[in-house]
Amino acid sequence: MFKQNTLILIKPDGLKKSLTGNILTKLSETKLIIVGARVVSVSKELAEEHYLALKDKPFFPELIHYIRGEIYGEEYRRVVAMVYRGDDAIKKVRDISGATNPEDADSTSIRGSYGRITTKGVFENVIHASSSDEDAEREIKLWFKPDELVVELYATKMVTHQNLKERVWA
């Protein structure tokens, strides 16, 4: 076993269904620690960068619309973004999350318990979990600034923007 970091997003459908507590309870079974958490209003740019690998897929526009919460109304245009850390974090979180397609997910997993496919074919799978170390690092750096995490996960550097210093990812 080895220490890993992983990004978890509770997606807008999870928030609309008031599943945050249920999801956190299920994630606690992993015995991992939370090192960062924030509520994020997802911009189009952030959504597109997050799903960059799927840009050429025909469902890309619907995916961006979904992660931004646009189909749920103004009050659900957000996600809860978290970073979990610990031994085999990626595998543990992905196992407890279940298959991406809620219909294929084990019924005891998060997606199997709370996900669905809408009549329009949208996978409402309530949670995102990083799939690899490389994806986790890219995603964590995309969703969090270094000072928003309680531990230093990756190298950082100091930069100055118009006389304003801030710590950014190196």
Sequence and secondary structure as in RCSB ss.txt:
>XXXX:A:sequence
MFKQNTLILIKPDGLKKSLTGNILTKLSETKLIIVGARVVSVSKELAEEHYLALKDKPFFPELIHYIRGEIYGEE
YRRVVAMVYRGDDAIKKVRDISGATNPEDADSTSIRGSYGRITTKGVFENVIHASSSDEDAEREIKLWFKPDELV
VELYATKMVTHQNLKERVWA
>XXXX:A:secstr
  EEEEEEEE HHHHHTT HHHHHHHHHTT  EEEEEEEE   HHHHHHHTGGGTTSTTHHHHHHHHTTTTS GG
G  EEEEEEEEETHHHHHHHHH  SSTTTS TTSHHHHH EE TT  EE  EEE  SHHHHHHHHHHH  GGGSS
S  S EEEEEETTEEEEEE 
